[in-house]
Amino acid sequence: MRKMKKLAALCLAGTMALSLAACSGNSAETTAAATEAAATTAAGTTAAAEATGAAETTAAEAEKEWGPIFADIMESGKLKVGIIGNEPTFCFHTIENGQDVLTGFEVEGMKEMAVRLTEYLGREVTPEFYESDFTGCMSALQANQIHFVTRLSPTDERKQTWLFTDVYHKSNECYVARKDSPNADKFTGTLEGVTVCGGMGTIDITMTKHLYPDAEIVELTGTPDLLLSVKNGKSDLACMNAVAAAMSVAANPDLMIVDSLTWEPTDEFDKGCGLCMAYGNEDFADWASGFFGDIKEEGLWDQMQSDAAAKLDEKTLESFTAQ
């Protein structure tokens, strides 16, 4: 393309020289002037062509720098979030001004992420939430319907398939039981003869299998199913993070947290919660890790968690544990 533009410039220079020579009485002086003018024009044309080519190359290189998530956000203006719902205070529903709204500190964090992406990318970005259980969110991620899934532990097994941000939250793990559990005397050692339920695909199940190899494991979907299993005596214990356990007990006076079984996950088994996304989005993962680092340093992350807890009321707790 540049050769063609240079050739066109030279042809234009030649045409100008011939034209000027034909119109002048003094052919030598005229030819010299024409040659100088043509050279100036050719140089200008060539410089413009090179500048255009450089701009095109820069734009192409800039476009190639974006991973799929950034590229889609730039095109759609949407931050497509897969979020595992009904987990106060991470993510839950409440009534505000007569309207059912999705809230929680993870939800507010994603809204703030959209605000800062707007500033970073120079185009308006709004969050779009896909609320489901673990299986539904992972299916949506595999189908490229969402950009990432929140609140997943970056286990070695998962990292073989998926890319993670830095950890943005970590809490203790607890076991919830009925206060009148007939097997309470067995809540020790390897939990032999004890049935433990946990969320399907969660770190709760992984760690329970490791810590209590003799326990009978049941994988269920969602906190309501876990609590119902314990209430109905189908399971002796339900394993969940400390936040969910506290909400469960607050909403169910007949349940309790078994303090002797509460444990703090080590990095060896549970590194906490991060955003899970497809490989090829290292640029976005790095940016998101920086985002969480910023809002933690600013104290905004802690404030979001406090605000989420303040929104919990009796009705919210009831809906959290309802079937």
C-alpha positions in Angstrom: 0.0 0.0 0.0 2.8 2.4 0.9 4.6 1.6 -2.4 1.5 2.4 -4.3 1.1 5.8 -2.5 4.8 6.6 -3.2 4.3 5.7 -6.8 1.3 7.9 -7.1 3.2 10.8 -5.5 6.0 10.4 -8.0 3.5 10.3 -10.9 1.9 13.5 -9.6 5.3 15.1 -9.4 6.1 14.2 -13.0 2.7 15.5 -14.2 3.2 18.8 -12.4 6.7 19.2 -13.9 5.5 18.7 -17.4 2.5 21.0 -17.0 4.7 23.8 -15.6 7.3 23.4 -18.4 4.6 23.6 -21.1 3.2 26.8 -19.7 6.5 28.7 -19.3 8.5 30.7 -21.8 11.8 30.0 -19.8 11.9 26.2 -19.9 15.1 25.8 -17.8 13.9 28.0 -14.9 10.5 26.6 -15.1 11.7 23.1 -15.1 13.8 23.7 -12.0 10.9 25.3 -10.2 8.6 22.5 -11.2 11.0 19.9 -10.0 11.4 21.5 -6.6 7.6 21.9 -6.2 7.1 18.3 -7.3 9.6 17.1 -4.8 8.0 19.0 -2.0 4.6 17.6 -2.9 5.9 14.0 -3.2 7.6 14.3 0.2 4.4 15.6 1.8 2.4 12.9 0.2 4.8 10.2 1.3 4.9 11.5 4.9 1.1 11.6 5.1 0.9 8.0 3.7 3.5 6.8 6.3 1.6 8.6 9.1 -1.6 7.0 8.1 0.0 3.6 7.9 1.6 4.1 11.3 -1.8 5.0 12.8 -3.4 2.0 11.3 -0.7 -0.3 12.7 -1.0 1.3 16.2 -4.7 0.9 16.2 -4.4 -2.8 15.2 -1.8 -3.4 17.8 -3.9 -1.8 20.5 -6.9 -3.9 19.5 -4.8 -7.1 19.8 -3.7 -6.2 23.3 -7.2 -6.7 24.7 -8.2 -10.2 25.9 -11.7 -11.5 25.2 -13.3 -10.0 28.3 -11.9 -6.5 27.8 -12.8 -6.7 24.1 -16.4 -7.7 24.8 -16.7 -5.0 27.5 -15.5 -2.4 25.0 -18.0 -3.6 22.4 -21.1 -4.2 24.7 -20.5 -1.9 27.6 -21.5 -4.7 29.9 -19.7 -6.4 32.7 -21.2 -9.9 32.7 -21.0 -11.3 36.2 -21.8 -14.9 37.1 -22.7 -14.8 40.8 -23.7 -17.7 43.1 -26.9 -16.4 44.7 -28.6 -16.6 48.1 -25.4 -16.4 50.2 -25.7 -13.5 52.7 -23.8 -11.3 53.1 -22.1 -12.0 49.8 -25.2 -12.0 47.6 -28.9 -12.0 48.6 -32.2 -10.5 47.9 -34.0 -7.8 50.0 -36.7 -5.3 49.6 -35.8 -1.7 49.0 -38.5 0.9 48.3 -41.0 -1.8 47.7 -38.8 -3.5 45.1 -36.9 -6.8 45.2 -33.3 -6.1 44.7 -30.1 -8.1 44.5 -27.5 -6.9 47.1 -24.6 -8.0 49.2 -21.0 -6.9 49.4 -20.0 -8.9 46.3 -22.8 -7.3 44.3 -21.8 -3.8 45.4 -18.2 -4.7 44.7 -19.1 -5.6 41.1 -21.0 -2.3 40.7 -17.9 -0.4 41.9 -15.8 -2.4 39.4 -18.1 -1.3 36.6 -17.6 2.4 37.7 -13.9 2.1 37.7 -13.9 0.2 34.3 -15.8 3.1 32.9 -13.0 5.4 33.9 -10.3 3.0 32.8 -11.7 2.3 29.4 -13.2 5.6 28.6 -16.7 4.2 27.9 -19.7 3.6 30.1 -19.8 0.1 31.7 -22.7 -1.3 33.6 -22.9 -4.6 35.5 -25.1 -7.4 34.3 -25.7 -10.2 36.8 -26.3 -13.9 36.0 -27.5 -15.3 39.3 -27.5 -19.1 39.7 -25.9 -22.0 41.6 -22.4 -23.3 41.1 -23.4 -25.6 38.3 -25.4 -23.0 36.5 -22.7 -20.4 36.7 -20.0 -22.7 35.5 -22.1 -23.8 32.5 -22.7 -20.1 31.6 -19.0 -19.5 31.8 -18.2 -22.4 29.6 -20.8 -21.1 27.1 -19.2 -17.6 27.1 -22.4 -16.1 28.4 -20.6 -14.4 31.3 -17.1 -13.0 31.8 -16.4 -14.7 35.1 -17.8 -16.4 38.2 -17.4 -14.8 41.6 -16.5 -16.5 45.0 -14.6 -19.5 43.8 -11.5 -21.0 45.5 -8.5 -21.2 43.1 -7.7 -24.9 43.8 -4.8 -26.5 41.9 -7.4 -28.7 40.1 -9.5 -25.7 38.9 -6.4 -23.7 37.9 -5.6 -26.4 35.4 -8.7 -25.3 33.5 -9.5 -21.8 34.6 -7.7 -18.5 35.3 -8.2 -16.8 38.7 -7.6 -13.3 40.1 -5.9 -12.8 43.4 -8.0 -13.8 46.5 -10.3 -11.1 47.6 -12.1 -12.8 50.6 -11.4 -15.6 53.0 -13.4 -16.8 56.0 -13.5 -19.7 58.4 -15.5 -22.9 57.7 -18.1 -24.1 60.1 -20.4 -27.0 60.7 -24.1 -26.5 61.5 -26.1 -29.1 63.4 -29.4 -29.4 65.2 -29.2 -28.5 68.9 -30.8 -31.8 69.7 -28.8 -33.9 67.3 -28.8 -37.6 68.3 -25.2 -38.0 67.0 -23.7 -35.1 68.8 -21.3 -37.4 70.7 -19.8 -38.4 67.3 -18.8 -34.9 66.4 -15.1 -35.6 67.0 -12.1 -37.4 65.5 -12.6 -38.5 61.9 -16.4 -38.1 62.1 -17.0 -41.8 61.6 -20.7 -42.6 61.4 -21.5 -38.9 60.8 -23.3 -37.7 57.6 -22.0 -34.3 56.4 -23.7 -32.3 53.6 -22.1 -29.5 51.7 -22.5 -27.4 48.5 -21.8 -29.3 45.3 -18.4 -28.4 43.9 -17.4 -26.3 46.9 -14.2 -26.2 48.9 -16.4 -27.2 51.9 -16.7 -30.7 50.4 -13.1 -30.9 49.5 -11.9 -29.9 52.9 -14.4 -32.2 54.7 -13.2 -35.2 52.8 -9.6 -34.3 53.7 -10.2 -33.5 57.4 -12.8 -36.2 58.1 -12.1 -39.1 55.8 -14.6 -41.4 57.6 -17.5 -39.1 57.3 -20.3 -39.9 54.8 -20.5 -37.0 52.3 -23.6 -35.7 50.6 -23.4 -33.0 48.0 -26.5 -30.8 47.6 -27.4 -27.5 45.8 -27.7 -24.3 47.9 -27.9 -23.4 51.5 -31.6 -24.1 51.9 -31.1 -27.7 50.9 -28.3 -28.1 53.4 -30.3 -26.7 56.2 -33.4 -28.8 55.3 -31.3 -31.9 55.2 -30.0 -31.2 58.8 -33.5 -30.2 60.1 -35.0 -33.4 58.7 -32.3 -35.6 60.1 -31.0 -36.8 56.7 -27.6 -35.2 57.5 -26.0 -34.7 60.9 -23.9 -31.7 59.8 -23.9 -29.0 57.1 -20.5 -27.5 56.2 -20.5 -23.9 55.0 -18.4 -20.7 55.4 -18.7 -18.8 58.7 -20.8 -16.0 57.2 -23.5 -18.4 55.9 -23.3 -20.4 59.1 -24.0 -17.3 61.2 -26.9 -16.3 59.0 -28.3 -19.8 59.2 -28.2 -20.0 63.0 -29.6 -16.5 63.3 -32.6 -17.5 61.2 -33.1 -21.0 62.8 -33.1 -21.1 66.7 -33.1 -24.9 66.5 -29.7 -25.0 64.9 -26.2 -24.3 66.2 -22.6 -24.0 65.1 -20.4 -26.8 66.4 -17.5 -24.7 67.7 -15.2 -27.7 68.1 -15.3 -28.4 64.3 -14.8 -24.8 63.1 -11.5 -24.5 61.2 -9.5 -21.8 59.4 -8.6 -23.0 55.9 -4.9 -23.0 55.2 -3.5 -21.7 51.9 -2.5 -25.3 51.1 -6.2 -26.3 50.7 -8.2 -23.1 50.5 -6.7 -19.9 49.3 -10.0 -18.1 49.7 -12.3 -16.6 47.0 -11.3 -15.2 43.6 -12.9 -14.5 40.3 -12.8 -17.5 37.9 -12.5 -16.9 34.1 -11.2 -18.4 30.9 -7.5 -18.4 30.2 -6.5 -15.7 27.7 -7.8 -13.0 29.9 -4.6 -12.4 31.9 -4.9 -8.7 31.3 -8.3 -8.5 32.9 -7.3 -10.8 35.8 -4.4 -8.5 36.5 -6.6 -5.4 36.4 -9.3 -7.0 38.6 -6.6 -8.1 41.2 -5.4 -4.5 41.3 -9.0 -3.3 41.7 -9.6 -5.5 44.8 -6.3 -4.3 46.2 -7.3 -0.7 45.8 -10.7 -0.9 47.4 -9.2 -2.9 50.3 -6.6 -0.2 50.9 -9.2 2.5 50.7 -11.4 0.7 53.3 -14.2 0.5 50.8 -14.3 -3.3 50.8 -14.8 -3.5 54.6 -17.4 -0.8 54.4 -19.3 -2.8 51.8 -19.3 -5.9 54.0 -20.6 -3.8 57.0 -23.3 -2.2 54.8 -24.4 -5.7 53.6 -24.8 -7.0 57.1 -26.8 -4.0 58.1 -29.3 -4.8 55.3 -30.1 -8.2 56.8 -33.5 -8.3 58.5 -35.8 -11.1 59.7 -37.5 -11.4 56.3 -34.1 -11.6 54.5 -33.0 -14.3 56.8 -36.2 -16.3 56.3 -35.9 -16.1 52.6 -32.2 -17.2 52.9 -33.1 -20.4 54.6 -36.5 -21.0 52.8 -36.9 -24.0 50.5 
